[in-house]
């Protein structure tokens, strides 16, 4: 079973910036909630060199049809030149939780 909801992962260097961004998305009903992990370690290639940096990560629960608006907001507000914004499919969900996500987003 697939659903019309998804999880959107976003990372950022500053956990407080990411929490504020998440609050704005929830307040604007683009996400029902965001579950933040304040400390992750990201290892990646950037500008021709391997980087190893602390970051924060949030998993937003939202509707698939709102993902493009979240990507646009991240592009406009995120401090990174190329922010990580990934939408992951939800294959199955607690029906009551999925309904709540739908009700809390618009």
N, C-alpha and C positions, 0 to 999 in steps of 0.2 A: 504494500500500500504506500503510495506517495501522498504527500500533503501539499497544500498551498502555503505552508509556512517554511521558514528556513532559519539557519543560524548564520550570522554575518560576523566574521572575525576581523578585528581591527587591532593593530599594534601601534604603540607610540613610545617615545623615549621618556616622557613625563607622565607618571601615573595620575597626577592631579589634573593635567590637561585632558587626559583620556576620560577621567571620571566626569569632568565638566562637559565634554563633548557628548558622552553617553547621556547625561542628565538632559541636555538640550534635545537629543533625539527622542528620548522618552517623553519629555514635555510637549514636543511637537507631534507626538503620536506616530513617529516613524519606526519606533521599536517599542515593544511591550515591556522589555526589561533588558538589562545588560549585566552579565556576570563577569566581574573583572578579577584578573589575577595580576597583582601589583608587581610581581617580580618574575620575569622570565629572562632567559639568556638567548639572544639571537646571534647566530653565526651565519654570515652571508658575504657575498662578493659585491663590492661597490667601488666604483672608480678604479677598477683594476687591482684591488687588493682585498684580501679576506679580512672582514671586520668581525669583532666579537664584542657585543654591546649588551648592557642591560636594557630591557624594555618592559612595558606593561602590555597586557592583552585583554581584550574584552570580547565576549561572545554575546551578540545581540540576538534576541528572538523577535522575528518580524514576519511579515508576509512577503512572499516572493515578489509581488508587484510593487513593493516599496524599495527593493534593493537598488534600483537605478538612482532613486532620490538620495539614498544613503551614500552611494558612491560619489554623486555630485557634491553633497555636503562635505564629505571627506576631502575631495579635491579642492574645494574652496577654503576650508578652515584648517586642515591638517598642516602642521609645521613641516612635514617631510615633502620633498620634491615628488617622490613616488610612494605614497602611503600604501601599506598592505591593507587591502579590503577584499576579503574572500567570502563569497556566499556558498554555504554548504547545504546540500539537500537534507531534508528530514524524511527518512523512509517510513517512519511510523511514529506516532505520538499518543500520549494519553489524550483521548478525545476532549476531555474537559479542559486540559491545559491548552490544547490547540484552539479551542473555542475562545478561551481567555485571551490568547495572543491576538486572535482576529478582532475581538471586541475592543482591545486596548490600542489598536492601530487603525489608522484611517488613511 
